Amino acid sequence: NAGVTQTPKFQVLKTGQSMTLQCAQDMNHNSMYWYRQDPGMGLRLIYYSASEGTTDKGEVPNGYNVSRLNKREFSLRLESAAPSQTSVYFCASTGTSLNYGYTFGSGTRLTVV
Amino acid sequence: AQSVTQLDSHVSVSEGTPVLLRCNYSSSYSPSLFWYVQHPNKGLQLLLKYTSAATLVKGINGFEAEFKKSETSFHLTKPSAHMSDAAEYFCVVTLPGPDSNYQLIWGAGTKLIIKP
């Protein structure tokens, strides 16, 4: 089925460990996004990629890096995880017109202990 | 600055009664507005969108929303609630960004509780 695929679905990290969250879409969308969702705060944009080869900071980029590997894939890396990064992470994509809205992945639940 | 305010963090209604989830926005531009729904432990699904066409927008599962520019509102309604509507609902407004790319500004969410 067409859509956005995120891996892993769950992850527990120790403080200071690193990991990469993977995201891939098969809808030929230009733009891809990483959000984090925390209770009572809605979704906050971490980084986005308007097109292949470009990335830009969102609202809460500190502690994260991203790579737009190709048109399909957009990964999010935590170099040194902190408890404040415990959250649910969503990847999303959209085509050239925002009129279609975003398509979201099913999320990654990350706990940093 | 652009912002979205969902006026209620929780709304509780009885099954079969009307639903009203309120959303007000602030935007310097002509906005596009969306409602997304998130069922427990699930991802986000687009419910409906307003993109400068008809001001009354119909979405999935019997929901609709009306764009009222004079009131800067985009409230979500449904005539008769069903148990399966229990979820969290997010109101979203667009924010123009670089390279004609649009970012979304999210409301904090409203949890809809359906009483049997």
Interface residues (C-beta under 8 A of the other chain):
Chain A: S31 G40 M41 G42 L43 R44 L45 Y48 A50 S51 T54 D56 G58 F90 A92 L98 N99 G101 Y102 T103 F104 G105 S106 G107
Chain B: S9 S32 F34 K42 G43 L44 Q45 L46 K49 T51 F90 T94 G97 P98 D99 N101 Y102 Q103 L104 W106 G107 A108 G109
